[in-house]
Amino acid sequence: MILGVVLLALIVLVSLWLTLEPLRAGSPADPDAAERGRLTAERDRLYAELAALEDEGRRPDLERRAALALRGLDALPPAPPPAGRAGHTRRLALLGVGAAALLTAAGALTFVPRWQLASLGAGEAQVVQNALALPELRRAAEASGQSADFLAWGQAAFDSGAYDQAVSAYGSALKLDPRQPEALRRLGILLLTRPGQPGQEISAGDAQQAFLLIRTAAQLAPREAESQLFLGYALARFGQDEEALTALERYRTLNPSGRDADETITAIRARQNQADPALRVYAANCASCHGADGGGGALGPSLRASNLSREALRGVIVNGKGAMPAYPGLKPAELNALLDLLERWQKEGE
């Protein structure tokens, strides 16, 4: 009995050391935290004022200030992970090791108590619950043979990272009904990215099949944010940057709080800026309001639908108009390159 207790204590101590040692390094501080917080608060305050605005005479000024706040946020480098994440992870690790020791001692290894889930964040708890529900969801789907049950199994498997099960579940659902956007796009993205299979190259045939699945899902459900997100990923993978930006901007419109497209949009803009000086000027000064591809954004109208002459565009850019701020500091070469780009977009929009 004493030997068993000693062995259990050693196991717990070793588990603690192995779990916490990789977490000792702290997260770097965000040097722009104060400015980021100020701009975010300013943006949210201005959005709230615009939503409740009664005096339309104030709208241009409020929209101009909101645009400046958005440009300021876009100009800041990405924030490092929150400093408290390591400490939170340590607490979770301690809780997990302690729970494992308690469950081992009690012999109750077949359940996860509710108080353990309560210590997790909402997203983490949902992942755990999805993983725990997988066996029952799989049995229910295979027993009923119903499309809805296969979709429920596939969703839980995909969200918890059990991608092999997700492929099986979504594949079975599509055999019953081939026009299911969630199953189509998630099968497509799994085929295209091959999570859990690093270093394995995708064949040209598989890549085309994956793209077809994702595009079909976006056609069936264009108003679902995930459809546009995955379509943007796929288009970027095939080098169709303009179309990818359009899809990813639609994702942002459909899901304003979603941040999953940020890195891809940043990478695409960086590629474009290196290849085209006009796009570099546009991305630095215009994209935050008018959208990455000039199709319109949260505050600015579509530049592709504009019918202003070159001289009229020059006057608006240099002097500003309404809610749009002025950009008198642009160099002549930058201004002319930007005007060439806007005229090209106008012709494409005709």
N, C-alpha and C positions, 0 to 999 in steps of 0.2 A: 504493500500500500504506500509506504513512504517512498520507495523507489519510483513508483508510478507518479507520485506528486512531484518528485524532483525532476523526472524526465519531462513532465508537462511544463514545469516552470522553465526548464532549459529551452524547450521548443518555443514557448512564448517569447523569451528573451531573444533568441536567435531570429525569430520571425520579426520582432520589432526592429532589430538592427538591420536586417535585410530590407525591410519595407521603408524605414525612415532615412537610411543612409543616402539613397539617391535624391532625397527631397531636401537635403541640408542647404543646397544652394538657393539663395533667395532671388526673387525677381528684381530686375533693375528698376530704379525709380523713373517715373515719367517726367522728364525735364519740362515738358509742355503742359503739365497737368493744370496749372492755374489758368493759362490761356485757353486750353481746351474746355475747361469748365465754364469760363466766362463766355466764350463764344456759344457753347451749347445752351447755356441759360438764356443768352440773348436771343438765339434763334427760336427757342421754345416760347419765350415771352412774346416775341413778335408774331409768331404763328398764332398764338392764342389771341392776341389783339386783332389780327386779321380775321380770325374766325368769328369774333364777336363785334366786328366793326359796324358802326352805324353811320359814321360820318365818312362818306366816300371820298371827300376831299383829302383825307389823311392817307388813303390807300397807296398812292405812288411813293410817298416818303417811307411808309412802313415796308413796302415791298423792296425798295432800294436798300434799306438797312438790313432786311432779311437776306438779300442777295449778298451783301458784303459779309455778313456773318457766315453764310455758306461757303463763300470763297476763302474766308479765313480758315475754316475747318478743313477744307480740301487741301490747303497749303501746308497744314501741319503733318509731320511724319506720323505713321501709325503708332498708336499707343502700345507700350509693352504690356505683357500680361499683368493683371492686378497683383499688387504686392502681397495681398493676403491669401492668394491662391495656395501657395506652398503650405502656409499654416493651416488652412482649411483642409488641404489634402492630408497633412500629418494627423489632424484630428480624426479624419475619416479612416486613415490607416490604423490608428490606435483603436478606434472603435471596432473596425473589422477584425483585427487580431484578437482583441478582447472577446468579441462575440464568438469568434471561432474557438477560442479556448473554452468558453462557457458551454458552447454547444457540444464540443468534443467531450467535455467532462460529463455533461448530462446525457450524452448519447442522442441528442435531438438534432440530427444533421439533415433532416428532411424538410425543414421549413425555414423561412426568414421572418422573424417577428416584426410586427408593425412598427415597434419603436425603433428598429434598426433603419427601416425605410424613412422614418421621420427625420433622421439625422442628415439625409441627403437633400440636395436641391431638387426642384421639381423635375428638371430634365433628367437628372441622374436616377431619381426614383422611378421615373417612367421607363427608363432603359432596363432597370432591374426587374420591374414588374413585367415588361414585355418578355424578357428572357425567361422568367419563371413561368409565364403563361404559354410558352411555345409548345411544350409536349401536349397540353390539353387542346390548344388550338389546332395542332396538327391532327390529333385523333378525331376532333370534331369535323374537320374538313374532309378527311379521308372517309369518315363514316357517312357523312351526309352527301358528299359529292356536289355540294352547292357552291356556286360561284362566290357568293358573299362570304362563305366560310373560308374559302381559299384566299380571298382578298384579306380577310382579317388575319389569317396566319402569315401571309406574305408581308403585310404592313408591320406586324410585331417583329418578324424576323429581320426585315430591312432596318427598322429603327434600332434594334439591339445589336446589329452588326453580324447576325447569323446569315451571311449572304448566300451560302449554298442552299439553305432552307428557303430563303426568299426567292431564288431562281425556281426551285421546284414548285412553290406555292403559286407564284405569279404565272408560271408556265401552264399549270393546271387550270388556273382561272381563265387564261386566254383561250384555252381549248374549248371552254364552255361558251365564252363570249369574247371574240377577238377585238371588240371595240371598247376596251377599258383603259382609259388614259393612264391611270396610276400604274397598272401592271405593265403597259407598253413602255412608258418612260423609264421606270425603274429597272426593268430588264435591259433596256437599251444602255443605261448609264453603267450598269454592272458589267455588261459585255464590253463596253468601251474602255472603262477604267480598270477592270479586273482587280478590285480590292482584295487584299490577302494573297495576291500572286505577283509580288514585286519582281521586276526584271523580265517578265514574260511578255514578249511582243505580241501585239494583236495583228492578225492577218488583214489584208486589204478587204477581203470578203466579209470578215466579221465586223470590221469597222463600218463598212457600208450598211450592213444589216443593222448595226446598233444605231447609226444615224437615222435610218428609215424608221425604226421603232420610236425614237425620240421625236422626230419631226411629225409622225402620225399622231402621237399623243398631243403635241402642241396644236395641231389642226383640230383635233377633237375637243380639246379643253383649253382654248387660248386664254381664258380668264383665270386659270389656276396658276398660281405663282411658281410652283415647282416645274410646271411644263416649260415656262419661259426660262427658268434658271438652267435646267438641263439642256434646253435647246441652245442657250448661250454657250454653255460648256462645250457642247458638241461642235458648234460652228467655229469656236475658237480653236478647238483641236484640229480642225481641217483648214485653218488659216483664213477663214472668212471673217475677218475682224470687224468690218462694218456691220454685217448682219448680226454678229455675236453681240456687239454693243447695243444694238437695237433691242434684241431679246432680253439682255440683262437689265437695260433701263426699264423695260416693261415689267420685269420681275420686281424692281425697286418700286415701281408705281403700284403694283398689286400687293406688295408686302413692304410698306415703308420702314418697318422696324427690322427687316431681314438684312443681315450683313454677309450672307454667303457669297454674294457676287463681288464683294469689294476687291479682293485680291486679283480676280480675273480681270476686272475692269481696269485696275491699276496697271497690270501687266500689258494689256492690249494698248492702253494709252501710251505706255512707255515705248512699245514697239513702233507705234505710229509716229510718235514725236521724233524718234531717231530717224525715221524715213522721210518725214515731211515737215519742213519748218513751219508751214502754215498751220498744221494740226498742233504743233507744239505751242504756237501763240494762242490758238483757239482753246486748247486744253487748259492753259494757264489763266485765261481771262474770261472765257465765255461758257465753258462746258457745265459749270456748276448750276447755271440758271437755264441754259438752252438745251441741255442734254448732250451726251457724249458725241452723238452723230448729228447734232443740229436739228433734231426732230421735235424739240420742245421739252421742257422740264417742269419742275414744280412751280417755278416763278416766271420763266421766260417762254415766249411763244416759239413756234417752229420757224427756223430760219430758212428751211427748204421751201416753205410755202410763201415766203416773202416776195413781194413784187417791187421792192424799192430799187431805184437805180444805184449804180456804183457811187455816184456823188452823194446821194441821199444816205446810203449806208455809211460812207465816210463821215458825214456830218453827225450821224447818231453815235458812231463809235467815239469820235473825238470829243464831242460836246455833251453826250448823254441825252436822254429824252425820257420823261416820265419817271418810272421806277428804275430805269437803267442808268447806272453811273457812267461818267465820262472816263475815257482812257487817253488823255492827251499825251501821256508819256511813251506811247508806242513809237518805235523808230520807223522812219519812212519805209524801209524794206519790210519790216514786220507788218505794218499796216497794209501795204500793197499785197503781201502774201495772203493776209487774212481776207482781204477783199476778193482776191482771185478765188479763194476757197468758197466764199459765200456765193459768188456768182456761179461757180460750178455746181453748188448744191441747188441753187435756184433752177438751173437748167435741168438737173436730174429730177426735180420735183414737178416739172411741167407735164 
